[in-house]
């Protein structure tokens, strides 16, 4: 059995080294993209922002959408109930739109019957886009966009071979807690999966843009019918049409807020349940990767603590723990430095994340493994107060009716 440990340990070290190389490539990609002059490509954009409930900092998040350094765009706010607690904030922000010389619309979508409510909101919202809009941008209500977010997101779409552009989220705690920082460390490993390979990137619906002609030609609205994951459905449509997905570092957006341990586990498990249904290969990679890490590191720790008489065994166990730790800490450091190049307005908060990011990586794989196993056990999940069951990547069953938040 000890030789099996040696084999798996060597494999984990190799994969950890590759991960670090990937982190360095990630940092270099940020530097390269940020050094490029932004093209003067600024067609009319419709920004769609689905909302439900009072997210932390909701007014600030929505106001940021009106403060974009972009010449011509409209913002469409969508809820599924005119009595939603977010409506008061949406109306207040909409009244302030004139101050920014921006156009807004408040839309009430029908209750979902066969799709996720967010998807139903989006399907309704695209019907209200102004005729002159050439680009459709999507943003989540729990992220806070920088003033150049929209320009950065739209600019690459000047290239007709690019079907969609995408950013991603980075969690920042208002009052750092163990659960909030663990969520950020867990999410960080996904954030660094993006890069220059446009065929391996995936869309993230919280910061995403699509050319309107591509959206209509690919019949995205119809493809959304019956689904829960708006972004992974778009990802499949783009790849099937041989259109690339361009990751935009300048469209990386902070999601500012705290969470409890229960909320962290609910969030991470929901992500992996969706991944298992909509991107099963990615789920399998996460399952095998996290399983390998947990098995090797736990075994190495037990061998070290047991202190076997065979000196070579304890030496290899300690060497494995040390090597994987150094490589993983280095990856976390490189990744955080890449993010700091973009989220300059939040650098003080990111500096506070240095210690959590350089330590909580060791726990994240155990959370991933739990998430992946939970995705095998059940396809039910709770999202924004509604329980769903993922029957397939085109069929969603609503277990409980929409609740007000």
C-alpha positions as CSV (number, residue, x, y, z in Angstrom):
1,X,0.0,0.0,0.0
2,X,2.9,2.4,0.7
3,X,3.8,2.2,-3.0
4,X,0.3,3.4,-3.9
5,X,0.9,6.4,-1.6
6,X,4.2,7.1,-3.3
7,X,2.5,6.9,-6.7
8,X,-0.4,9.1,-5.8
9,X,1.9,11.5,-3.9
10,X,4.0,11.9,-7.0
11,X,0.9,12.6,-9.1
12,X,-0.3,15.2,-6.6
13,X,3.0,17.0,-6.7
14,X,3.0,17.0,-10.5
15,X,-0.5,18.4,-10.6
16,X,0.3,21.0,-8.0
17,X,3.3,22.1,-10.1
18,X,1.1,22.3,-13.2
19,X,-1.4,24.3,-11.1
20,X,1.3,26.8,-10.1
21,X,2.4,27.1,-13.8
22,X,-1.2,27.8,-14.6
23,X,-1.3,30.5,-11.9
24,X,1.8,32.1,-13.4
25,X,0.1,32.0,-16.9
26,X,-3.0,33.6,-15.3
27,X,-0.9,36.5,-13.9
28,X,0.9,37.0,-17.2
29,X,-2.5,36.9,-19.1
30,X,-3.7,39.7,-16.8
31,X,-0.7,41.8,-17.4
32,X,-0.9,41.3,-21.2
33,X,-4.6,42.1,-21.4
34,X,-4.4,45.1,-19.2
35,X,-1.5,46.5,-21.2
36,X,-3.5,46.5,-24.4
37,X,-5.1,49.7,-25.6
38,X,-8.9,49.4,-25.3
39,X,-10.5,49.5,-28.8
40,X,-12.8,52.4,-29.5
41,X,-15.7,50.0,-30.0
42,X,-18.7,51.3,-28.2
43,X,-22.1,50.2,-29.8
44,X,-25.3,50.7,-27.9
45,X,-25.6,48.2,-25.0
46,X,-28.5,46.8,-23.1
47,X,-27.4,45.8,-19.5
48,X,-29.7,43.3,-17.9
49,X,-29.6,43.0,-14.1
50,X,-32.0,40.4,-12.6
51,X,-32.7,41.2,-8.9
52,X,-34.3,39.3,-6.0
53,X,-34.2,40.4,-2.4
54,X,-31.9,42.8,-0.7
55,X,-28.4,41.8,-1.5
56,X,-25.7,43.4,0.7
57,X,-24.9,46.8,-0.7
58,X,-27.6,46.5,-3.3
59,X,-28.0,50.2,-3.8
60,X,-24.3,50.7,-4.3
61,X,-24.1,47.8,-6.7
62,X,-26.9,49.1,-8.9
63,X,-25.8,52.7,-8.7
64,X,-22.4,51.5,-10.1
65,X,-24.2,50.4,-13.2
66,X,-25.3,54.0,-13.8
67,X,-21.7,55.3,-13.4
68,X,-20.1,53.4,-16.2
69,X,-17.7,55.4,-18.4
70,X,-19.6,54.3,-21.5
71,X,-21.4,56.5,-24.0
72,X,-24.7,54.9,-24.8
73,X,-26.4,52.1,-22.8
74,X,-29.6,51.3,-21.0
75,X,-30.1,49.3,-17.8
76,X,-32.9,46.8,-17.4
77,X,-33.8,45.8,-13.9
78,X,-35.9,42.6,-13.6
79,X,-37.8,41.1,-10.7
80,X,-40.4,38.4,-10.6
81,X,-42.7,40.2,-8.2
82,X,-43.6,43.8,-7.9
83,X,-43.7,43.3,-4.1
84,X,-40.1,42.1,-4.0
85,X,-38.1,43.8,-1.3
86,X,-35.6,44.9,-4.0
87,X,-38.2,47.0,-5.8
88,X,-38.0,50.0,-3.5
89,X,-34.2,50.2,-4.1
90,X,-34.7,49.7,-7.8
91,X,-37.2,52.6,-8.0
92,X,-34.9,54.8,-6.0
93,X,-31.9,54.1,-8.3
94,X,-34.1,54.5,-11.4
95,X,-35.1,58.0,-10.2
96,X,-31.5,58.9,-9.8
97,X,-30.7,57.7,-13.4
98,X,-31.4,61.2,-14.8
99,X,-28.5,62.5,-12.8
100,X,-26.3,60.2,-14.8
101,X,-28.1,60.8,-18.1
102,X,-28.9,57.0,-18.2
103,X,-32.0,55.2,-19.3
104,X,-33.4,52.5,-17.0
105,X,-36.4,50.1,-17.2
106,X,-38.0,48.1,-14.4
107,X,-39.5,44.9,-15.6
108,X,-41.6,42.3,-13.8
109,X,-41.2,38.8,-15.2
110,X,-43.8,36.0,-14.9
111,X,-43.4,33.3,-12.3
112,X,-41.2,30.5,-13.5
113,X,-43.0,27.2,-14.2
114,X,-40.4,25.2,-16.1
115,X,-37.1,27.1,-15.7
116,X,-35.1,28.7,-12.9
117,X,-36.5,32.0,-11.9
118,X,-33.4,33.9,-12.9
119,X,-33.6,32.3,-16.3
120,X,-37.2,33.2,-16.6
121,X,-36.3,36.8,-15.7
122,X,-33.7,36.9,-18.4
123,X,-36.0,35.4,-21.0
124,X,-38.5,38.2,-20.2
125,X,-35.9,40.9,-20.1
126,X,-34.5,40.3,-23.6
127,X,-38.0,41.0,-25.0
128,X,-37.7,44.6,-23.7
129,X,-34.3,45.6,-25.1
130,X,-34.3,48.8,-27.2
131,X,-34.2,48.3,-30.9
132,X,-30.9,50.0,-31.4
133,X,-28.9,47.9,-28.9
134,X,-26.2,45.8,-30.5
135,X,-24.8,44.2,-27.4
136,X,-26.5,42.5,-24.5
137,X,-24.6,42.5,-21.2
138,X,-25.6,40.6,-18.1
139,X,-24.7,41.4,-14.5
140,X,-25.6,40.0,-11.1
141,X,-27.1,42.3,-8.5
142,X,-24.6,41.2,-5.9
143,X,-21.4,42.5,-7.7
144,X,-20.0,46.0,-7.7
145,X,-18.7,47.0,-11.1
146,X,-15.9,49.4,-11.7
147,X,-16.5,52.4,-14.0
148,X,-14.7,50.8,-16.9
149,X,-16.4,47.4,-16.5
150,X,-18.8,47.8,-19.4
151,X,-16.1,49.2,-21.8
152,X,-13.8,46.3,-21.0
153,X,-16.5,43.7,-21.4
154,X,-17.8,45.0,-24.7
155,X,-14.5,45.9,-26.5
156,X,-13.4,42.4,-27.5
157,X,-16.8,41.8,-29.2
158,X,-15.5,43.9,-32.1
159,X,-14.0,40.6,-33.3
160,X,-16.9,38.7,-34.9
161,X,-15.3,35.3,-34.1
162,X,-15.8,36.1,-30.4
163,X,-19.3,35.1,-29.4
164,X,-19.2,36.1,-25.8
165,X,-17.0,37.9,-23.3
166,X,-17.0,37.1,-19.6
167,X,-15.5,38.2,-16.3
168,X,-15.9,36.4,-13.0
169,X,-16.5,37.2,-9.3
170,X,-14.1,37.6,-6.5
171,X,-15.6,37.5,-3.0
172,X,-14.6,40.3,-0.5
173,X,-15.9,40.3,3.1
174,X,-17.1,43.4,4.7
175,X,-16.3,42.0,8.1
176,X,-14.0,39.0,7.5
177,X,-15.1,35.7,9.1
178,X,-13.8,32.2,8.7
179,X,-16.8,31.2,6.6
180,X,-16.6,34.3,4.3
181,X,-12.9,33.9,3.7
182,X,-13.2,30.2,3.1
183,X,-15.9,30.9,0.5
184,X,-13.5,33.4,-1.2
185,X,-10.6,30.8,-1.1
186,X,-12.9,28.1,-2.6
187,X,-14.1,30.5,-5.3
188,X,-10.6,31.7,-6.1
189,X,-9.6,28.3,-7.5
190,X,-12.4,28.6,-10.1
191,X,-11.5,32.2,-10.9
192,X,-8.0,31.2,-12.0
193,X,-9.4,28.5,-14.4
194,X,-10.0,31.3,-17.0
195,X,-7.3,32.4,-19.4
196,X,-6.2,32.8,-23.0
197,X,-7.7,29.6,-24.3
198,X,-11.0,30.8,-25.6
199,X,-12.2,27.2,-26.2
200,X,-11.7,26.2,-22.6
201,X,-13.3,29.3,-21.0
202,X,-16.9,29.3,-19.9
203,X,-19.4,32.1,-19.5
204,X,-20.2,33.5,-16.1
205,X,-23.7,35.1,-16.1
206,X,-22.8,37.7,-13.4
207,X,-20.5,39.5,-15.8
208,X,-21.1,38.5,-19.4
209,X,-21.8,40.1,-22.8
210,X,-23.0,38.8,-26.1
211,X,-23.5,40.4,-29.5
212,X,-27.2,40.6,-30.1
213,X,-27.0,39.1,-33.6
214,X,-25.2,36.1,-32.1
215,X,-27.8,35.8,-29.3
216,X,-30.6,35.8,-31.7
217,X,-29.0,33.5,-34.3
218,X,-28.1,30.9,-31.7
219,X,-31.7,31.2,-30.3
220,X,-30.3,31.6,-26.8
221,X,-33.7,32.6,-25.4
222,X,-35.3,29.4,-26.6
223,X,-32.3,27.3,-25.4
224,X,-32.8,28.8,-21.9
225,X,-36.3,27.3,-21.7
226,X,-36.3,24.6,-19.0
227,X,-32.8,25.3,-17.7
228,X,-31.5,26.6,-14.4
229,X,-28.0,27.6,-15.5
230,X,-28.1,30.6,-17.8
231,X,-24.4,30.9,-18.3
232,X,-23.4,27.3,-18.9
233,X,-26.3,27.0,-21.4
234,X,-24.8,30.0,-23.2
235,X,-21.4,28.4,-23.0
236,X,-22.6,25.2,-24.7
237,X,-24.3,27.3,-27.4
238,X,-21.2,29.3,-28.2
239,X,-18.9,26.2,-28.3
240,X,-21.4,24.3,-30.5
241,X,-21.4,27.3,-32.9
242,X,-17.6,27.4,-32.9
243,X,-17.6,30.8,-31.4
244,X,-14.9,31.7,-28.8
245,X,-15.5,32.9,-25.2
246,X,-13.0,35.6,-24.3
247,X,-12.1,36.1,-20.7
248,X,-11.7,39.8,-19.8
249,X,-9.6,40.5,-16.7
250,X,-11.0,44.0,-16.6
251,X,-14.5,42.5,-16.2
252,X,-13.5,40.7,-12.9
253,X,-16.0,42.0,-10.4
254,X,-16.0,42.0,-6.6
255,X,-18.9,40.5,-4.7
256,X,-18.9,42.3,-1.4
257,X,-20.6,40.6,1.6
258,X,-20.4,38.1,4.4
259,X,-21.8,34.6,4.9
260,X,-22.2,32.0,7.5
261,X,-20.7,28.5,7.4
262,X,-24.1,27.1,6.4
263,X,-24.5,29.7,3.6
264,X,-21.0,28.9,2.4
265,X,-21.8,25.2,2.2
266,X,-25.1,25.9,0.5
267,X,-23.5,28.1,-2.1
268,X,-20.5,25.8,-2.9
269,X,-22.7,22.7,-3.1
270,X,-25.2,24.4,-5.4
271,X,-22.3,25.3,-7.7
272,X,-21.1,21.7,-8.0
273,X,-24.7,20.3,-8.4
274,X,-25.2,22.7,-11.3
275,X,-21.7,21.8,-12.7
276,X,-22.5,18.0,-12.5
277,X,-25.6,18.4,-14.6
278,X,-24.4,21.1,-17.1
279,X,-20.6,20.4,-17.2
280,X,-20.1,16.8,-16.0
281,X,-16.5,16.5,-17.3
282,X,-15.6,19.6,-15.2
283,X,-17.4,18.1,-12.2
284,X,-15.5,14.8,-12.6
285,X,-12.1,16.7,-12.8
286,X,-13.1,18.5,-9.6
287,X,-14.1,15.2,-7.9
288,X,-10.9,13.3,-8.8
289,X,-8.7,16.3,-8.1
290,X,-10.1,17.0,-4.7
291,X,-10.3,13.3,-3.9
292,X,-6.6,12.9,-4.8
293,X,-5.6,15.9,-2.7
294,X,-7.6,14.8,0.4
295,X,-6.3,11.2,0.2
296,X,-2.7,12.0,-0.3
297,X,-2.4,14.9,2.2
298,X,-4.4,13.0,4.9
299,X,-2.3,9.9,4.4
300,X,0.9,11.9,4.5
301,X,-0.1,13.6,7.7
302,X,-1.1,10.3,9.3
303,X,2.2,8.7,8.3
304,X,4.1,11.7,9.8
305,X,2.2,11.6,13.0
306,X,2.5,7.8,13.4
307,X,6.3,8.0,12.9
308,X,6.9,4.6,11.2
309,X,10.2,2.9,11.9
310,X,11.0,3.0,8.2
311,X,12.7,6.4,7.9
312,X,12.2,6.6,4.1
313,X,8.4,6.5,4.6
314,X,8.2,9.4,7.0
315,X,10.7,11.4,4.9
316,X,8.6,11.0,1.7
317,X,5.4,11.9,3.7
318,X,7.0,15.1,5.0
319,X,8.5,15.9,1.6
320,X,5.1,15.5,0.0
321,X,3.4,17.7,2.6
322,X,6.1,20.3,2.2
323,X,6.2,20.3,-1.6
324,X,2.5,20.4,-2.2
325,X,2.2,23.2,0.5
326,X,4.9,25.4,-1.1
327,X,3.4,25.0,-4.6
328,X,-0.1,25.7,-3.4
329,X,0.8,28.7,-1.3
330,X,2.8,30.0,-4.3
331,X,-0.2,29.5,-6.6
332,X,-2.5,31.4,-4.1
333,X,0.0,34.3,-3.9
334,X,0.4,34.6,-7.7
335,X,-3.4,34.4,-8.2
336,X,-4.1,37.1,-5.6
337,X,-1.5,39.4,-7.2
338,X,-3.2,39.0,-10.5
339,X,-6.6,40.0,-9.0
340,X,-5.0,43.0,-7.3
341,X,-4.0,44.3,-10.7
342,X,-7.7,44.7,-11.6
343,X,-9.5,45.4,-8.3
344,X,-7.4,48.4,-7.5
345,X,-10.4,50.1,-5.7
346,X,-10.4,47.3,-3.2
347,X,-6.7,46.8,-2.6
348,X,-7.0,47.4,1.1
349,X,-9.5,44.6,1.4
350,X,-7.4,42.3,-0.8
351,X,-4.4,42.9,1.3
352,X,-6.4,41.6,4.3
353,X,-7.0,38.5,2.3
354,X,-3.4,37.6,2.0
355,X,-3.3,35.4,5.1
356,X,-6.6,33.6,4.4
357,X,-5.8,33.0,0.8
358,X,-2.3,31.6,1.7
359,X,-3.8,29.2,4.3
360,X,-7.3,28.2,3.5
361,X,-6.3,26.6,0.2
362,X,-5.7,23.5,2.4
363,X,-9.3,23.3,3.4
364,X,-10.9,24.1,0.0
365,X,-10.3,20.7,-1.6
366,X,-12.1,19.0,1.3
367,X,-15.1,21.4,0.7
368,X,-14.9,20.5,-3.0
369,X,-14.9,16.8,-2.2
370,X,-18.0,17.3,0.0
371,X,-19.7,19.3,-2.7
372,X,-19.0,16.7,-5.4
373,X,-20.3,13.9,-3.3
374,X,-23.4,15.9,-2.4
375,X,-23.9,16.4,-6.2
376,X,-24.0,12.6,-6.6
377,X,-26.4,12.1,-3.7
378,X,-29.0,14.7,-4.8
379,X,-29.9,17.0,-7.6
380,X,-32.0,19.2,-5.5
381,X,-30.8,22.7,-4.5
382,X,-32.1,25.9,-3.0
383,X,-31.4,29.2,-4.8
384,X,-32.8,32.5,-3.8
385,X,-35.6,31.0,-1.7
386,X,-36.7,28.4,-4.2
387,X,-36.0,24.7,-4.2
388,X,-35.3,23.1,-7.6
389,X,-34.5,19.6,-8.9
390,X,-32.2,19.4,-11.9
391,X,-33.8,16.6,-14.0
392,X,-31.3,17.3,-16.9
393,X,-29.5,20.2,-18.5
394,X,-32.8,21.1,-20.3
395,X,-35.3,20.2,-17.6
396,X,-35.8,21.8,-14.2
397,X,-38.5,21.0,-11.7
398,X,-39.6,23.6,-9.2
399,X,-40.1,21.9,-5.9
400,X,-41.4,24.8,-3.8
401,X,-43.1,28.0,-5.0
402,X,-41.1,31.2,-5.2
403,X,-40.8,32.8,-1.8
404,X,-40.6,36.6,-1.2
405,X,-37.3,38.0,0.1
